[in-house]
């Protein structure tokens, strides 16, 4: 079925959004123009639109495959995505795995210090105010999102981090931090916007080389080449088979960590929590084994080492 591109609905710093003849669907056209420091620095990165559209297509499809609901429909040209139209929630969520940029300054940490656990931050998507950082109480005060919506977006953001950190690691890239935006479609929260070197910090795992828009911000050169290299790596099909293992205590088995966490949550006022079970998440990559045999092999590993079948349950997913 052919898709008709209609009138321009919106133009931002990085994208143009067009109406289509399909109800509820829009075309996002990614531009080569680049901005930094709230628009104070402007330039052109040749091929950026193509890289960002195609990388977003790959990442959104990968996230959908892992249970994250997004606005993505399909890539329709080298720099255009077909997506669902969302009523955007004006809160940007940033997940930080390492100290960089403003976080390093605020905490007084050396750049590239790894966080003890991922840090989630909220920002007001408002150019006039300079996209200020917000506390949950500010979001409630401004009526930008309900507590339930913010909880859901935060949970999704952390799950995206769990999915994408090993994805990038397998391609020789450290995912230092990233920004997500969400919107509503028929009352349901979906991940929107894009996932590209424009909205995350990426470092080469071997050399430490910067592989994101910081190259443009800091005049480091080789911006076009680096963006193209990120797309090349993200496009690569990894050798072998990826597997995920989720291990949790069996029902009825004493879970001291879960009990301690339950007590801590109740002491913080979360009286509605009735049970906490704490487990572990393991990722593996198998080479020299067919996909249809991989699950059997991983289950064997669980029985022999990765889990204790007497007191733990496990679930295996093959990517």
Secondary structure per residue as TSV (DSSP state, phi and psi in degrees):
chain	resnum	aa	ss	phi	psi
A	1	X	-	360.0	127.9
A	2	X	-	-74.8	151.6
A	3	X	-	-113.8	126.1
A	4	X	-	-97.8	124.6
A	5	X	E	-87.5	123.9
A	6	X	E	-111.3	-144.7
A	7	X	E	-69.8	153.6
A	8	X	E	-70.1	125.1
A	9	X	E	-94.0	-38.6
A	10	X	E	-157.6	143.5
A	11	X	E	-130.4	123.2
A	12	X	-	-111.3	-165.6
A	13	X	S	-69.4	-30.1
A	14	X	S	-118.7	-14.3
A	15	X	E	-144.4	155.1
A	16	X	E	-114.4	141.0
A	17	X	E	-118.1	126.8
A	18	X	E	-116.9	145.8
A	19	X	E	-70.5	160.9
A	20	X	E	-133.0	177.4
A	21	X	S	-85.6	3.2
A	22	X	S	-100.5	122.7
A	23	X	T	-55.8	127.5
A	24	X	T	80.4	0.2
A	25	X	E	-114.0	143.3
A	26	X	E	-131.0	161.7
A	27	X	E	-105.6	125.7
A	28	X	E	-101.5	118.9
A	29	X	E	-103.3	119.8
A	30	X	E	-87.5	132.7
A	31	X	-	-97.9	160.3
A	32	X	S	-86.0	-13.5
A	33	X	E	-63.7	143.9
A	34	X	E	-129.2	142.8
A	35	X	E	-132.6	158.0
A	36	X	E	-151.1	163.4
A	37	X	T	54.7	54.3
A	38	X	T	54.9	39.0
A	39	X	T	87.1	-2.2
A	40	X	T	-70.5	-30.3
A	41	X	E	-109.9	129.4
A	42	X	E	-130.9	151.4
A	43	X	E	-173.1	-172.2
A	44	X	E	-126.6	132.0
A	45	X	-	-112.5	106.0
A	46	X	T	-58.8	129.0
A	47	X	T	83.7	0.2
A	48	X	H	-62.0	-42.2
A	49	X	H	-59.5	-41.9
A	50	X	H	-64.5	-46.3
A	51	X	H	-61.5	-48.7
A	52	X	H	-67.2	-37.9
A	53	X	H	-66.3	-47.1
A	54	X	H	-71.7	-36.6
A	55	X	H	-67.9	-40.8
A	56	X	H	-60.5	-40.8
A	57	X	H	-59.0	-47.3
A	58	X	H	-64.4	-47.1
A	59	X	H	-67.6	-44.5
A	60	X	H	-63.4	-40.4
A	61	X	H	-64.8	-38.4
A	62	X	H	-65.6	-42.0
A	63	X	H	-65.8	-41.5
A	64	X	H	-58.8	-41.4
A	65	X	H	-62.0	-25.8
A	66	X	T	-103.8	21.1
A	67	X	T	90.6	8.2
A	68	X	-	-94.4	124.4
A	69	X	-	-86.8	125.3
A	70	X	B	-126.2	174.6
A	71	X	S	-83.6	-0.5
A	72	X	E	-72.2	138.0
A	73	X	E	-113.7	-61.7
A	74	X	E	-169.7	162.9
A	75	X	E	-82.2	127.6
A	76	X	E	-113.4	-13.9
A	77	X	E	-155.6	178.6
A	78	X	T	-63.9	-20.7
A	79	X	T	-132.5	24.3
A	80	X	E	-134.6	135.3
A	81	X	E	-114.0	142.2
A	82	X	E	-94.7	125.6
A	83	X	E	-136.6	166.7
A	84	X	E	-77.4	142.4
A	85	X	-	-74.2	129.3
A	86	X	-	-116.7	147.5
A	87	X	E	-85.6	102.0
A	88	X	E	-70.5	139.5
A	89	X	-	-88.4	122.7
A	90	X	S	-78.5	44.6
A	91	X	E	-126.3	119.8
A	92	X	E	-90.4	134.5
A	93	X	E	-109.6	125.6
A	94	X	E	-113.8	129.2
A	95	X	E	-108.1	126.9
A	96	X	E	-119.1	120.5
A	97	X	E	-95.9	-23.1
A	98	X	E	-136.7	154.3
A	99	X	-	-76.5	126.0
A	100	X	-	-157.9	155.7
A	101	X	T	58.2	-131.6
A	102	X	H	-65.3	-32.0
A	103	X	H	-65.8	-41.8
A	104	X	H	-59.7	-41.3
A	105	X	H	-66.9	-43.3
A	106	X	H	-66.6	-38.3
A	107	X	H	-90.5	-10.7
A	108	X	T	70.3	26.3
A	109	X	-	-91.8	148.2
A	110	X	-	-62.7	144.0
A	111	X	T	-52.6	139.9
A	112	X	T	77.7	16.0
A	113	X	-	-70.1	127.4
A	114	X	E	-75.2	136.4
A	115	X	E	-71.6	149.6
A	116	X	E	-62.3	-36.3
A	117	X	E	-151.1	157.9
A	118	X	E	-56.5	137.5
A	119	X	E	-103.1	132.8
A	120	X	E	-107.9	130.1
A	121	X	E	-125.6	154.1
A	122	X	E	-119.2	138.1
A	123	X	E	-131.5	144.7
A	124	X	E	-81.7	118.2
A	125	X	-	-78.4	89.6
A	126	X	-	-153.0	103.2
A	127	X	G	-60.0	-39.3
A	128	X	G	-61.9	-33.2
A	129	X	G	-93.8	-2.0
A	130	X	T	78.2	27.4
A	131	X	-	50.5	60.2
A	132	X	-	-70.5	155.1
A	133	X	E	-73.0	142.7
A	134	X	E	-124.5	148.8
A	135	X	-	-90.6	164.1
A	136	X	H	-57.8	-35.7
A	137	X	H	-65.2	-34.5
A	138	X	H	-64.7	-41.8
A	139	X	H	-62.8	-41.1
A	140	X	H	-64.8	-43.9
A	141	X	H	-61.4	-43.2
A	142	X	H	-81.2	-11.1
A	143	X	T	68.6	31.3
A	144	X	S	-77.3	-31.5
A	145	X	S	-160.8	150.9
A	146	X	-	-76.0	162.3
A	147	X	H	-57.4	-40.4
A	148	X	H	-64.6	-42.1
A	149	X	H	-64.4	-42.0
A	150	X	H	-65.1	-40.2
A	151	X	H	-60.4	-43.8
A	152	X	H	-66.3	-43.8
A	153	X	H	-63.4	-40.1
A	154	X	H	-64.4	-43.3
A	155	X	H	-62.3	-43.3
A	156	X	H	-64.0	-42.9
A	157	X	H	-59.8	-42.7
A	158	X	H	-68.6	-35.6
A	159	X	H	-67.1	-40.5
A	160	X	H	-58.0	-41.6
A	161	X	H	-62.0	-43.3
A	162	X	H	-60.7	-36.1
A	163	X	H	-77.3	-43.0
A	164	X	H	-86.4	-25.8
A	165	X	H	-59.0	-50.6
A	166	X	H	-67.6	-30.3
A	167	X	H	-58.5	-49.2
A	168	X	H	-72.5	-37.4
A	169	X	H	-57.1	-41.4
A	170	X	T	-63.9	-16.3
A	171	X	T	-110.2	17.9
A	172	X	T	73.4	26.7
A	173	X	E	-128.2	136.2
A	174	X	E	-92.4	125.1
A	175	X	E	-89.2	97.6
A	176	X	E	-76.6	-45.6
A	177	X	E	-162.1	168.4
A	178	X	E	-161.8	158.3
A	179	X	E	-112.1	137.1
A	180	X	E	-123.2	149.1
A	181	X	-	-128.0	147.1
A	182	X	E	-127.2	158.1
A	183	X	E	-149.6	173.9
A	184	X	E	-108.2	136.0
A	185	X	E	-131.2	115.8
A	186	X	T	53.6	40.9
A	187	X	T	79.6	0.8
A	188	X	E	-106.5	136.4
A	189	X	E	-78.4	127.1
A	190	X	E	-125.8	148.1
A	191	X	E	-72.9	130.6
A	192	X	-	-123.3	-153.4
A	193	X	S	60.6	-124.5
A	194	X	-	-148.8	169.4
A	195	X	-	-135.7	107.6
A	196	X	S	-155.7	174.8
A	197	X	T	-62.3	-12.4
A	198	X	T	-72.1	-26.8
A	199	X	S	-121.1	15.5
A	200	X	E	-149.4	163.2
A	201	X	E	-103.6	127.2
A	202	X	E	-127.7	131.3
A	203	X	E	-125.2	139.2
A	204	X	E	-63.0	127.8
A	205	X	T	-66.5	-27.8
A	206	X	T	-88.7	-49.4
A	207	X	T	-96.7	-17.2
A	208	X	-	78.7	2.5
A	209	X	-	-60.3	139.1
A	210	X	B	-72.0	132.7
A	211	X	-	-128.5	38.0
A	212	X	S	-145.6	-166.0
A	213	X	T	-67.6	-11.5
A	214	X	H	-58.9	-26.0
A	215	X	H	-63.0	-38.1
A	216	X	H	-73.6	-45.4
A	217	X	H	-58.3	-39.9
A	218	X	T	-101.4	8.8
A	219	X	T	54.5	48.0
A	220	X	-	-86.2	-10.5
A	221	X	S	78.5	174.0
A	222	X	-	51.7	38.1
A	223	X	H	-69.2	-49.9
A	224	X	H	-60.2	-44.4
A	225	X	H	-63.9	-38.6
A	226	X	H	-69.5	-43.0
A	227	X	H	-58.4	-43.9
A	228	X	H	-63.7	-36.5
A	229	X	H	-67.5	-38.7
A	230	X	H	-60.5	-47.3
A	231	X	H	-61.4	-41.0
A	232	X	H	-59.5	-45.6
A	233	X	H	-69.0	-41.8
A	234	X	H	-64.9	-31.2
A	235	X	H	-76.3	-18.5
A	236	X	-	-65.6	132.2
A	237	X	-	-81.4	124.9
A	238	X	-	-75.0	143.8
A	239	X	S	-66.6	146.9
A	240	X	S	85.7	-168.6
A	241	X	E	-122.1	132.3
A	242	X	E	-93.3	141.6
A	243	X	E	-135.0	145.1
A	244	X	E	-120.2	138.8
A	245	X	E	-124.7	127.1
A	246	X	E	-111.4	118.7
A	247	X	E	-114.5	133.2
A	248	X	E	-144.7	155.0
A	249	X	E	-63.9	143.0
A	250	X	-	-64.8	151.6
A	251	X	T	-57.3	135.3
A	252	X	T	88.8	-11.0
A	253	X	S	-89.0	135.6
A	254	X	-	-59.5	130.0
A	255	X	-	-124.5	86.5
A	256	X	H	-56.6	-40.9
A	257	X	H	-64.7	-41.1
A	258	X	H	-64.2	-42.1
A	259	X	H	-64.0	-42.0
A	260	X	H	-64.3	-41.6
A	261	X	H	-67.3	-39.9
A	262	X	H	-58.7	-46.5
A	263	X	H	-61.2	-40.6
A	264	X	H	-65.2	-41.4
A	265	X	H	-63.3	-42.7
A	266	X	H	-65.1	-37.9
A	267	X	H	-66.6	-23.3
A	268	X	T	-87.4	0.1
A	269	X	T	102.1	4.4
A	270	X	-	-90.3	67.9
A	271	X	T	-66.1	-20.7
A	272	X	T	-72.9	-15.4
A	273	X	-	-75.1	124.2
A	274	X	-	-105.4	-25.1
A	275	X	-	-153.6	141.2
A	276	X	-	-130.5	126.7
A	277	X	-	-118.9	125.7
A	278	X	-	-110.7	126.4
A	279	X	-	-126.5	-152.6
A	280	X	E	-142.8	156.4
A	281	X	E	-122.2	125.6
A	282	X	E	-124.0	133.2
A	283	X	E	-113.7	142.1
A	284	X	E	-135.1	152.9
A	285	X	E	-126.4	125.2
A	286	X	E	-109.7	132.7
A	287	X	-	-117.1	151.2
A	288	X	S	74.9	21.2
A	289	X	S	-136.9	137.8
A	290	X	-	-71.6	151.1
A	291	X	H	-57.4	-38.8
A	292	X	H	-71.1	-17.0
A	293	X	H	-97.3	-16.0
A	294	X	H	-62.4	-43.9
A	295	X	H	-61.7	-42.1
A	296	X	H	-60.0	-41.9
A	297	X	H	-65.6	-42.6
A	298	X	H	-68.4	-37.2
A	299	X	H	-62.8	-37.4
A	300	X	H	-63.4	-41.4
A	301	X	H	-62.8	-38.6
A	302	X	I	-63.3	-45.2
A	303	X	I	-64.3	-33.5
A	304	X	I	-94.6	-26.4
A	305	X	I	-147.5	-48.6
A	306	X	I	-70.4	-25.7
A	307	X	S	-136.1	162.8
A	308	X	-	-106.9	97.1
A	309	X	T	-58.1	-17.7
A	310	X	T	-72.4	-39.3
A	311	X	T	-119.3	-3.8
A	312	X	E	-127.8	145.3
A	313	X	E	-97.2	155.0
A	314	X	E	-142.8	153.8
A	315	X	E	-131.5	134.3
A	316	X	E	-112.9	132.5
A	317	X	E	-123.5	130.2
A	318	X	E	-104.0	124.8
A	319	X	-	-83.9	360.0
